[in-house]
Amino acid sequence: MTDIKFGTDGWRGIIADDFTFENVRRVAGAIASYVLNHENPANGVIIGYDTRFASDRGARIVAEVIASAGIPVLLSNDYLPTPTVSYNVKNLGAAGGVMVTSSHNPWNWNGVKFKAGFGGSATPAIMKAIEDELGAGAMPSGQPAQIETVDLKSAYIKGVCKFADLTLIRKANFKFAIDSMYGSGRGVLPGIFDKNGIRYVAIRQEVNPLFPGINPEPILPHVALLQETVVKEKCHAGLVTDGDADRIGAVAEDGSFVDAHKCFAVLLNWLLVRKKWPGDVVRAFNTTGMLDRIAAKHGRKLHEVSIGFKYAADLMMEREILIAGEESGGIGYGRFLPERDGILNALLLANVMAEEGKPLGQLVADLQKEYGTHYYGRRDLHISDELKNGAVRRAGDPGTSKLGPYTVLRKENRDGVKLFLDAPKNGNGADAWVLFRASGTERLLRVYVEAATPELVNEILENSEQFVQQG
């Protein structure tokens, strides 16, 4: 029997090898048992799915398993963004939600996410309870409940539209390029922009489960077509969502990529300067230090959490949180949902541009000028478990005091091992650091770097890869 491992936001695996209908049933049985034992099953479960191969069939299987345990199910009648499931869970008071998706992974992956009753990523404690049910082989049965196929998208779209000032965006008369990366955000932003008279061009809106030429992840190099489109169509910004539309990426008016860190910084600065909403700031361990500087200037408490939005969601249940975000482009708001949302963040970036009267690249440049230059890079190394685990161990070893030509000033090991380096700061630029983090589910080591210049980022990435390969 295949060993099913849960990652930061659920389970995912390679289609046909790991993601089989039998394994989907096993995961669904564990979720059903968790709902029966820890939630109010009469409140039912919301189920959605993305545009990947077999997602719709997988969602139907999950629905059948959960309904056969006596738990009523509302099953989406169409592909939808993951935050749509979370929104409906909270809005309808459901016991939880299931989304069949593998988010930003390559075309040959699929998976299952569980959303808690509060309308967000399940907390670590909830995921542990589901894993325990899975380990016990739970497959409860009872008086079969109803499976109702419904429109879940309309209520969600109304909700996000209330959160952004679409009238202001229309009046600003900016032009946007929208890229859904063949994912389940398809048609959502174009529909909102059409209805509100906002100028746009849209790409990669069709369903194609092969995601031709890309992984549906809103980072370089997968955003190349969006970059070309922004320049060719003379847009003021490009807005891109990932495979299940819970992550955001962007492109500036000159075609340059605006990573998730800068999107987060632009949104945080706008919230603090313009909106003045209350609450703390939450960022993941692998995100930019610019957020710390912005929060400090405005006297806001900043919390650093482990990687995975479930850790941010956990904190959002305990405290008043203004905004929470992670390196991969997942950003959420305490007054909306404890959930990342690519569609909402696309609308809010357009909102910031409209309120400031500036294209996206100018907003980023303004922040770099005020808070110092911050540049970021990531390298995913597909290597053996031996090399992967050895690199993390050596990085944390007290004897490792240099990386390339730079001295290690200090180390942190909240989630992986982060080394702070004595690299040049370009004036008041970023404190240079590199983070080595091993995947718990793949033969993969991620190396994250922040520094004060793009050249320095690339140099530290090269030094880091050489360090890893030394074995």
N, C-alpha and C positions, 0 to 999 in steps of 0.2 A: 504494500500500500504506500502510495506517494506521501512523503513527509511534507505537510503544508506549513509554511512559515509565514507569520504575519510581520509586515514591515511597519513603517511609520504611520501608515493610514489604511491598513487592511492587508489583503492577500493579493498577490499577482504572480503570474507564471507564464511560461511559454505555451502557446496554444498547441493542443494535441499531446504535448509531453506532460505538462503540469496542469494547465488549464483544460481540464476535461469536464464533461457534464457530470461525471461521477464525483469528481472533486468539488464541483459547484454545489452538488447536493449535500456533500459532507459539510461544507462551510455554511450552507443555508440551514442545515439541521442544528448546527452549533448556535447560529443566530436565533433560531426559533426557540431553542432551549433557554438561551440567555433571556429573551423577552418574557418567556413564561415564568422564569424564576426571579427576575429582577425588575421587571416593568409591569405596566398594566396592559396585558395582551388584548383586552377588549378595545383599546384605542387603535389597534391595527398598526400595520407597517406600510410605508410608502416605498415603492420600488421603481427605479429608473434605469436607463441604459444609454450608452454612447454609440458612436458610429462604427465601432470595431467589428471585425468578423465574429459572428456568433453572440454578440452582446444581447440582441433582442431575444434570442432563444435562451441564453443564460438567464436573463431576467425572468422569463416565463417559468423556467425550472425553479428558480428561487421562490417565485410566487407560489408555485404548486406545493413545494415543501413546507413553506411557512403556513399556507392555508390549511394543509392537511394536519397541522398541529393544532388547529382550531383558532388561528389568529387571522382576522380579516385583513385583506390586502387591497391597496389601491395601486394599480400598475399603470405606468405611463403609456399613453397611446402613441408616443413618438420619441425619437432621440431627444435628449435634453442635457443642459449643463448640470454638472454635479450639484452646484448650489441651489438648483431648483428643487432637488430632493430635500435638502436641508431646510429650505424656506417653507415647503409644504409640511414637513414634519412639525416645525414649530407653529406654523399658522393653523394647522388642523389638530394640534395636540396629539399627534401620533406617538406610539411607543418607540419608534425608531424608523430609520430609513436604510435602504440598501441601494447602492449604485454599482451596476456592472460596468467596469471600466478599467483600463490600465493607464489612464491619465496621459502622461507624456511619453510613455515607453514606445519602443519601435512597434511596427505593424504586427509582428508575430507574437505579441504579448496581450494578455487580457487579465482581468482580476475582479475582485469584489471589495468595495468599501462599505463600511457600516457607519451610519450617522446616528448620533444619540438623540434622545427625546428633546434636548434643548435646542436642536437645530444646528449641529456642528460636528466636527471631527470627534469621534469617540475618545474619551480620556484614556490614559494608559491603564487605569483600573478597569474600565469597561472592556478594553481590548484583551486584557489578561483574563477576564472572566469568560470571554468568548473563546479564547485559546484553550482554556481549561475544559469547556464544554466540547470543543473539537477533539481534544486529547482523550476524552471519555467516550468518544464515538456517539455523541447525542444525536438522536433522530426521533424526536417526540411525535406522537400521533394523537389525534382526538377527533371530536366531531368536526368534519371539514367545514371551514369557513368560506365566505364568498371572496372571489377575486373580481374586482371591478376595474375595468379599463377606463381611464379618465384622462382629461386634459390637465396636466399639472403646470404647463408653461405659462398660461395666461395670467394666473394670480402672481406668479413670480415676476413676470415682466412689469406688471402694475406696481409691484413692491419696489423694484429697483428704480423705476422711473420717478417715483415719489421722492427718492433719496437724492436725486441729481436735479439740477436746475436746467431743464431742457430748453426752456424759453431763452435763457441767457446764452446757452450754447448756440441756438439758432441765430440769435441777434449778432453774435460775434462773427458769423459768416466764415468761419474756418472750414477748410476742406480736409476730410480724413480718409485714409485708406484703412480698410478693415480686412483682417486676415483671420479666418477661422481654422486654418490648417487642416481642412477636411474633417474637423471635429464636430462635437455635438453643440457647439455654439453657433453652428451654421444658421444663418437667417435671423438670428435674434437681434444683433446690433443693427443690421440693415433694416429690419422691420421697425425698430424704434426710431432710427434716423429718418426713414421714409415718412412715418406718421408725424414727425415733428419738424419736417422741412429742413433737416440738417444735411449739408452737402457731403457726399462720400463716394468712393469707389470701393468695390468689394472683390476679394480674390479668395480662391480655394474654399468656396461655399458648398461644393457638391460632395456627396457621399462617395468616398473611395477608401475602403478599409486597408488598402495597401499604402496609404499616405505616400504617394510616389515621390521619391527623391529626398524625403525628409523623415525625421522623427517629429511627431507633433508636439515639440517643445519650443517655447517662444524665446529661443536664444540663437546666437550664431552657431553654425552657418545656416540654420533652418529658416531664418527670416530673410534670406537673400532676395527672394521674389518680392517681399513686402518693401524692402529697401529700394529695389528698382522701381516699384510701382509709385512710391512716394515721390521720387525724383521725376519720373516720367509724367505723372499726373499733376505735378506741382501742388502736392498736399502740404498741409501745415504739421501733420503728424501721421504716423501709422500706428494702429492699435491691433495687437495680436493676442489671441487666446489659445490655450493648449488644447489637447485632444478632448478633454472633458470640460473645458472652459472655466476652470477654477483658478487658473493662473494668468498673469498679465505680463506682456512684454511690449516694447514700443520702439518706434523709429522716429528720429528727429527730422525736421524739414529738409535737411541736407542729405538725408539717406543714412546717416550714422545710427548705429544701434544704441538704444537707451535701455540699459539692463534693469533688472528688477530692483536693484539697490537704489538706483536713481529715481525710478518710479515711486518707490517707497518714500524717499527723501522729499520729493516734490509734493507728494500728498500730505506727509506729516507737516511740512512747513506751512502749507496752505491751511490745514486744519488749525494750527496753532496761531498763525498770524491773522487769518481771515475769519474763521469760524469760532475760534476760542472755545471749542467744546471741552468739557472737563475730561479727566481720566489720564491714566498712566500709559506708557508706551511699552510694547513688548516686541523684542526682536530675537530671532534665532541666533545661535552661536556662530554661524558662518556668514553673518550679514555685516554691512558696512559700518565702520566707526563714525561716519558722518551723522548717523541717526543719534548717537550719543551726544554729539556736539549741538545738534539742533534742540534735542530735549533739554539739555543743560541750560542753554541760553534762555529757554522759556520756563525754567524751573519745574520741569516735569520729571517725575520718577521714571527711570527706564529699567525694565526687567530683561535679563538675558536668559533664554531657555534653550533646552536641547533641541536638536533638529527634528522636525516633524510638527505639523500644525496642531496635533493633538495636545502638545505641551502648552502651546499658546492658548488653546481652547480651555484647557484645565484652569489656567490663570484667569481667563475671561469669566469663568463661573464664580471665582472667588472675589474679584475686585472690579472696580470701575476702570475699564480699559478703553482708551480712545481709539487706538489702532494697534494691530499686531501683524507682523509679517515675517516672511522667510526668504531665503536666498533664491528659491526657485520661482518666485513671482506670486506666491500665495499671500494675499493681504486681506484682512478682515477688520470689522468695526464693531465695537461693543454695542453701539446703539442700533445696529442692523441685525447681524447674526454673528455668533462666534464661529465664523466659517470664512474661508478664503473664497473670493468671487471675482473671476476675470471680467465678466460682463459689467459688474458694478464698477470695478476699478477703471475700465475703459471709459465709462461715462464720467467718472469723477476726474480723470485726467483731462478730458475734454472740458469739464466744468472749470478746472483750475486755469486752463488756457484762456477760456472765455472771460473769467473774472479778472485775470491779470492782463488780458489783451496781448498775450505773447505766444508765439509758437513754442512747441515743446523744447526744442534745442536751446532757446533763449532762457527758459526757466531753469534748465540744468546748468547752463553757464553761470547764471546768477548765483546759484547755490555753491558752485565750485569757487566762485570769487569770494563769497562771504565765509564759507566754512573750510576752505582749503581744498586742494585738488585730491580727489579720491578716484582711483581706478581699480578695476576688479577683473580677475580672470579665474577660470576653472579648467582643470584638465581631468578627464575620466580615464584612468589607466586600467585596462582589462588585463589583469595579470593573475598569476597563480595565488592560491590562498597563502602559500608559504611566503611569497614575496610581499603580498598585501599585509599580512599580520606582522611580518618581520619589520617592515618599514614603520608601522605605527609603534611597535615596541622600541625600535631604535630611536625614533623621534622623541619618545618620552624618557629615554635613558638619560640620567644625570650627566653622563659622559659626553653626550651630544651637545656641544657648546657653540658650534658654528654650522651654518648652511651656506655652502659656497664661500664667498668672501666675507659674509656678514655674521657678526657675533649674535648669539641668541641672548636677548635681554631677560626674557622670562618665558614661562610655559603655562598653559592652561589645558586642562583635560576634561572639560565638561562632557564633550561628545567628540571623540577623536582627540588628537593632540595638536594644539595651536602653539606655534613658536612666534614670538615677537622679535623682530630683527632690528639691528642698528643701521638700517638702510637710510639713504638721504630722504629728507622730507619735502624738498622743493618749496622751501619757506615754511608755510603753515599746513603742509599737506598731510596726508594720511600717515598714521603710525603703521609701518610695514609689518605684515604678518602672513604666515602660511599655516593652513590647517590640513592635516592628514586624517582622513576619515574612511574607514573600511566599511563597505556595504555588509550588512548582516545576512543578505539573501543572495548575493551574486559574487562572482570572482571579479571584484571591482574595487579600486581604491580611488576616491575622489580627492583631488588636491585643489584647495581654494587659496587664492592669494589676493591681498589688497595692498596697494602701495601708492605713492604720490604721482607716479608717471606711468603711462602705458609701457614704456620701455623697461622700467624697473619691474613691473608685473611680469612681463615675459621672461626677463632674466631670472627672477625668483622661481618661476614655473620650470624653467630649464634646469636650474640648480636642484629643484625638488625632485624632478624626474630622475636625474642622475643619482640623487641620494637613494631613491626607491630601488633603482636597478642595481645598486651596489650589493644588495642582498644581505 
